[in-house]
Every structure is written in C-alpha cells, then in structure tokens.
C-alpha cells in the first residue's frame, strides 16, 4: 500500500508533466508558424525541439506567472509574465503564444484580457512586450488588444547568428 504522500507526489508530478508538454506544444507550434520562415530549416527543427522542452525549468525556477486559455477543453494559448527586469515598475509579457489551431478563435484575446486583469490585481499599471518587427499577425493582435508601439527597438539573436529586429509595445493594464 502506498502512503498518501507518495500518491500526492506522483499526481503532482504527472500534472506537471502534462502542463509542461502542453506549454511546450503551444509554444513550439506557434513559434514555428510565426518565426520559422526567418530561419534555416535545421535551426527551426532544433528551436522547435527546444521550445517543447524548456517549460519545466520556467515553471519550477521562476517567479513568473503562466496562464493558459482553452477552447472546448483544449489549451490553445499561453501567457508568461512578471515584473519587468528592464523597466522597473512595469510588468512584462515575456511570452504570449497561440497555437495555430486556435488562431481566429478568440482564445488569445480572452487570455490577453485575463493577463491584463491579473497584472492589475498584482498592482501593475503599465505593461510592455517585445515582438518581431516583421510578424504582421502578432503586431495586429497586440494593436487590437490596445497595445501601441513605444518607439523602442532592438535586435535579438535567437542563436543562429542572424539578429532579428524587434519592436516594443506597451499599454496600461
């Protein structure tokens, strides 16, 4: 007979494994669809694999908040946010991804509203995020959600030695 502690521990482990796999699938599918065209095929394959496996560390080691949105029981979008390390006093949405199967469903808009509600509840008045300059779908989505360009820009090297331009968006919570 197992002790309750072992049973709870096992259940927690199984739920964590399912959550990690779910987050990884959403992140990988969205990243591949939106960002894949900017990279060589081999790099995309490795980047997708990495995005499927990196969430365990984020869940267990970070102070960030992760929210999921589901449609008909299937998780289709994720939001990952915390206080901004670069802009004290502001919140930052570090990752916001919608699985391509959910594009146009409204799941991401519901998730963004909930993200903004959570940030307000946590005392934040302002939030910012970064997105690739050359991804019109994400830029339209953020604008539709009330974000505006801040005028800040930067480049980010995803690891292939080919930095891509990013633009910053911000809004009140």
NUVO-640519 format. One line per 10 residues: number of its first residue (from 1); their letters; for each residue x, y, z of N, C-alpha, C. Coordinates in steps of 0.02 Angstrom, whole numbers, plus 50000, padded with zeros to 5 digits. Example, Ala and Ser with C-alpha at 12.3 -4.5 7.8 and 13.67 -1.06 7.14 Angstrom:
<pts>
1	AS	50660/49716/50390/50615/49775/50390/50660/49835/50390 | 50642/49888/50354/50684/49947/50357/50645/50002/50394 $
</pts>
This chain:
<pts>
1	XXXXXXXXXX	50042/49941/50000/50000/50000/50000/50044/50062/50000 | 50029/50109/49957/50068/50171/49955/50042/50219/50007 | 50088/50261/50029/50069/50313/50077/50039/50372/50038 | 49994/50411/50069/49965/50469/50035/50017/50517/50007 | 50072/50526/50043/50124/50572/50019/50149/50550/49950 | 50160/50486/49941/50184/50461/49876/50131/50471/49823 | 50069/50460/49840/50015/50468/49792/50009/50542/49770 | 50010/50587/49818/50006/50658/49802/50066/50679/49761 | 50125/50655/49780/50186/50672/49744/50181/50647/49672 | 50157/50587/49662/50151/50559/49595/50100/50599/49554 $
11	XXXXXXXXXX	50044/50615/49584/49993/50654/49550/50020/50722/49530 | 50056/50754/49576/50085/50819/49561/50135/50813/49503 | 50176/50761/49504/50224/50751/49451/50189/50741/49384 | 50137/50701/49383/50100/50688/49320/50068/50751/49294 | 50037/50791/49339/50007/50853/49317/50059/50901/49290 | 50117/50905/49323/50171/50948/49299/50195/50925/49231 | 50201/50860/49220/50223/50834/49155/50173/50852/49100 | 50109/50846/49115/50057/50864/49066/50060/50939/49052 | 50067/50980/49104/50070/51052/49094/50131/51071/49052 | 50188/51043/49068/50250/51058/49030/50241/51039/48957 $
21	XXXXXXXXXX	50212/50981/48944/50201/50959/48875/50153/51005/48839 | 50101/51026/48873/50051/51071/48843/50082/51138/48826 | 50118/51168/48874/50151/51232/48861/50201/51225/48804 | 50239/51171/48804/50288/51159/48752/50257/51153/48683 | 50201/51118/48679/50168/51109/48614/50141/51175/48587 | 50109/51214/48631/50083/51279/48608/50141/51324/48585 | 50193/51328/48626/50250/51371/48610/50283/51350/48545 | 50296/51285/48539/50332/51260/48480/50291/51270/48416 | 50227/51254/48418/50186/51260/48358/50178/51333/48337 | 50167/51377/48385/50159/51448/48369/50225/51478/48344 $
31	XXXXXXXXXX	50279/51461/48378/50344/51487/48358/50363/51465/48288 | 50351/51401/48273/50368/51375/48207/50327/51411/48152 | 50262/51420/48164/50220/51452/48115/50238/51526/48105 | 50251/51561/48159/50263/51633/48155/50335/51651/48140 | 50382/51615/48169/50453/51634/48164/50493/51589/48118 | 50468/51529/48104/50504/51481/48063/50529/51508/47996 | 50488/51548/47961/50511/51574/47896/50574/51618/47899 | 50593/51640/47957/50652/51684/47963/50717/51645/47970 | 50714/51579/47976/50772/51539/47992/50781/51481/47944 | 50843/51453/47945/50858/51393/47906/50820/51334/47935 $
41	XXXXXXXXXX	50802/51287/47894/50762/51229/47914/50792/51191/47973 | 50856/51178/47973/50888/51142/48028/50884/51180/48093 | 50892/51245/48090/50887/51286/48150/50816/51284/48177 | 50767/51287/48133/50696/51286/48154/50682/51220/48190 | 50705/51164/48163/50692/51099/48194/50719/51097/48265 | 50780/51122/48275/50810/51123/48342/50774/51173/48387 | 50754/51230/48361/50719/51280/48401/50651/51253/48423 | 50616/51219/48380/50551/51189/48398/50561/51137/48453 | 50611/51094/48445/50625/51044/48497/50640/51077/48564 | 50679/51129/48562/50697/51166/48624/50635/51196/48657 $
51	XXXXXXXXXX	50591/51223/48617/50531/51255/48645/50483/51203/48675 | 50487/51142/48652/50445/51090/48681/50470/51068/48750 | 50534/51080/48763/50564/51053/48825/50585/51104/48877 | 50580/51167/48863/50608/51218/48909/50561/51239/48966 | 50498/51218/48964/50450/51244/49012/50456/51217/49082 | 50485/51158/49090/50492/51130/49158/50534/51178/49201 | 50589/51201/49174/50633/51247/49211/50597/51313/49226 | 50560/51338/49179/50523/51401/49190/50472/51394/49245 | 50437/51338/49246/50385/51327/49296/50416/51320/49365 | 50470/51283/49371/50498/51268/49436/50545/51320/49464 $
61	XXXXXXXXXX	50575/51361/49421/50627/51407/49445/50609/51480/49444 | 50554/51500/49413/50543/51570/49404/50485/51598/49445 | 50486/51664/49457/50431/51697/49492/50375/51718/49444 | 50383/51703/49380/50335/51724/49330/50269/51688/49338 | 50217/51717/49308/50151/51687/49307/50138/51659/49237 | 50107/51601/49235/50089/51570/49171/50014/51559/49172 | 49980/51582/49119/49909/51570/49111/49898/51533/49045 | 49847/51491/49044/49827/51455/48983/49755/51473/48966 | 49740/51474/48902/49671/51481/48879/49654/51419/48839 | 49594/51392/48851/49573/51332/48816/49508/51345/48780 $
71	XXXXXXXXXX	49497/51308/48727/49435/51310/48690/49410/51238/48685 | 49350/51227/48709/49321/51159/48711/49368/51109/48744 | 49400/51131/48798/49443/51088/48838/49514/51081/48812 | 49530/51109/48755/49598/51104/48728/49636/51169/48739 | 49691/51167/48777/49732/51227/48786/49760/51249/48718 | 49750/51314/48704/49771/51341/48639/49815/51403/48643 | 49821/51433/48701/49862/51494/48706/49893/51497/48775 | 49952/51528/48778/49987/51536/48841/50011/51607/48849 | 50014/51629/48911/50041/51695/48929/50089/51684/48987 | 50148/51715/48982/50201/51707/49031/50226/51777/49048 $
81	XXXXXXXXXX	50217/51799/49111/50230/51869/49127/50255/51877/49198 | 50285/51935/49211/50310/51953/49278/50326/52027/49279 | 50356/52049/49334/50380/52118/49335/50437/52122/49283 | 50445/52181/49254/50494/52189/49201/50564/52197/49230 | 50610/52155/49209/50679/52164/49232/50712/52226/49201 | 50689/52247/49143/50719/52303/49107/50687/52370/49122 | 50624/52369/49143/50587/52431/49155/50553/52428/49223 | 50590/52446/49275/50563/52441/49343/50496/52476/49351 | 50451/52443/49387/50385/52469/49398/50334/52446/49347 | 50357/52420/49290/50312/52395/49238/50311/52319/49241 $
91	XXXXXXXXXX	50259/52291/49213/50256/52219/49201/50281/52205/49131 | 50303/52144/49119/50323/52124/49052/50291/52057/49035 | 50262/52054/48976/50239/51990/48949/50298/51961/48911 | 50328/51909/48939/50388/51879/48910/50371/51834/48851 | 50316/51799/48856/50293/51754/48803/50217/51757/48799 | 50193/51761/48739/50121/51758/48727/50113/51722/48661 | 50090/51660/48664/50086/51619/48603/50018/51586/48598 | 49992/51584/48538/49931/51548/48523/49946/51493/48473 | 49923/51433/48488/49932/51377/48441/49897/51395/48376 | 49928/51381/48318/49895/51397/48255/49825/51368/48247 $
101	XXXXXXXXXX	49811/51311/48280/49744/51283/48276/49692/51328/48309 | 49715/51374/48351/49669/51419/48385/49667/51489/48356 | 49708/51503/48305/49709/51570/48276/49640/51587/48250 | 49615/51645/48269/49550/51668/48247/49492/51644/48290 | 49507/51603/48341/49454/51576/48383/49432/51623/48439 | 49474/51672/48455/49460/51717/48510/49493/51696/48575 | 49524/51637/48577/49556/51613/48638/49612/51660/48661 | 49652/51684/48614/49708/51728/48632/49683/51795/48659 | 49630/51821/48630/49602/51885/48655/49576/51878/48726 | 49542/51822/48740/49518/51809/48808/49578/51803/48856 $
111	XXXXXXXXXX	49630/51769/48833/49689/51761/48875/49724/51828/48888 | 49727/51871/48837/49758/51936/48848/49718/51976/48899 | 49652/51975/48894/49611/52010/48943/49624/51984/49013 | 49629/51919/49021/49642/51890/49087/49712/51908/49111 | 49760/51909/49065/49828/51929/49083/49828/52000/49110 | 49795/52045/49075/49792/52115/49097/49755/52121/49164 | 49702/52083/49174/49667/52082/49239/49714/52060/49295 | 49751/52007/49283/49797/51982/49334/49851/52034/49350 | 49876/52066/49299/49928/52118/49310/49900/52175/49352 | 49839/52197/49337/49807/52249/49377/49799/52226/49450 $
121	XXXXXXXXXX	49775/52165/49459/49766/52137/49526/49832/52135/49564 | 49887/52126/49528/49954/52123/49558/49985/52193/49566 | 49946/52245/49552/49969/52313/49565/50006/52347/49508 | 50006/52317/49449/50039/52349/49392/49991/52395/49356 | 50016/52452/49335/49976/52500/49296/49995/52498/49222 | 50055/52474/49207/50081/52476/49138/50116/52410/49123 | 50111/52387/49060/50142/52325/49038/50175/52337/48970 | 50229/52300/48958/50261/52303/48892/50279/52233/48869 | 50293/52228/48804/50314/52164/48775/50353/52180/48712 | 50389/52129/48688/50428/52135/48626/50401/52084/48576 $
131	XXXXXXXXXX	50400/52103/48513/50382/52056/48460/50425/52071/48399 | 50432/52021/48356/50471/52032/48295/50438/52086/48252 | 50479/52129/48225/50455/52183/48183/50418/52157/48122 | 50442/52101/48094/50416/52076/48031/50365/52020/48039 | 50327/52022/48094/50272/51974/48104/50206/52013/48108 | 50176/52027/48050/50116/52069/48050/50058/52039/48090 | 50051/51974/48093/49996/51944/48131/50001/51962/48205 | 50060/51954/48234/50066/51970/48305/50058/52045/48317 | 50084/52086/48273/50078/52158/48281/50006/52181/48277 | 49967/52151/48231/49896/52168/48226/49859/52146/48290 $
141	XXXXXXXXXX	49876/52087/48315/49844/52062/48375/49856/52109/48433 | 49919/52128/48444/49934/52172/48501/49900/52240/48493 | 49898/52267/48433/49863/52331/48421/49789/52322/48436 | 49759/52268/48414/49688/52254/48427/49674/52250/48502 | 49724/52228/48540/49718/52222/48613/49734/52287/48649 | 49745/52341/48612/49756/52406/48643/49829/52424/48655 | 49875/52383/48632/49946/52400/48638/49965/52449/48583 | 50013/52492/48598/50041/52537/48548/50116/52531/48549 | 50146/52546/48493/50220/52544/48489/50248/52598/48534 | 50300/52580/48571/50332/52627/48617/50384/52670/48582 $
151	XXXXXXXXXX	50406/52649/48523/50461/52683/48488/50528/52650/48502 | 50530/52602/48549/50592/52567/48563/50599/52508/48515 | 50660/52495/48496/50676/52438/48452/50741/52407/48476 | 50749/52344/48459/50811/52308/48475/50817/52251/48426 | 50874/52219/48428/50882/52157/48389/50892/52100/48438 | 50872/52041/48417/50879/51981/48458/50906/51925/48414 | 50960/51894/48437/50988/51836/48403/50959/51774/48437 | 50921/51736/48401/50890/51675/48428/50939/51618/48434 | 51002/51629/48413/51053/51578/48419/51082/51555/48353 | 51059/51584/48299/51085/51564/48233/51134/51615/48204 $
161	XXXXXXXXXX	51150/51667/48244/51196/51718/48220/51164/51769/48174 | 51098/51769/48168/51062/51814/48124/51012/51855/48165 | 51035/51911/48194/50990/51951/48237/50929/51977/48198 | 50872/51973/48230/50810/51997/48200/50784/52058/48238 | 50754/52104/48202/50729/52166/48232/50665/52152/48272 | 50662/52181/48331/50602/52178/48373/50579/52249/48387 | 50514/52255/48399/50484/52318/48419/50448/52307/48486 | 50447/52359/48526/50415/52355/48591/50345/52385/48587 | 50299/52351/48620/50230/52376/48627/50217/52385/48701 | 50171/52433/48716/50154/52445/48786/50081/52468/48790 $
171	XXX	50055/52464/48850/49987/52489/48863/49976/52490/48939 | 49922/52522/48958/49902/52519/49028/49870/52452/49041 | 49873/52432/49103/49841/52369/49122/49768/52382/49135 $
</pts>
